[in-house]
Amino acid sequence: MKLFGKNHIIISVITFVILFSMNYIGNDLPDKLQRALLTAFCGVIGLSIGLFIMNKGKNDKNPPQNFD
């Protein structure tokens, strides 16, 4: 999956909606909107970093030498 491609944007939006709704509905504290937004943004950022690391060496034409 290409980072910031069409599929990445769709998965990020779905992740944001799920995390936001779970945190907003299940929280009774007065600052539930801020907590839900922060958790959802951090979840999307973590997803993006994970996809970047996972796809970093996917199309590498020069693998490491003497790999055992």
C-alpha positions, 0 to 999 in steps of 0.5 A: 500500500502506497503511503498517502495513496487512495487506500491509505486515506480510506483506511485512515478515515475509517480508523479515525472514525472508529477510534473517535466514536469509541472514545467519545461514546465511552467517556463521561469526563467533561473533556471527552471531545478533546480526548477522543480527537487526540486519541483518534489523531494519534491512532492515525499517525501511528498507523501511518508510521507503521505503514511507512516502516512496513513498506520501507524496504518492500521494493528494495533492489539492493538487499544487504550483502552476506545475509544469513 
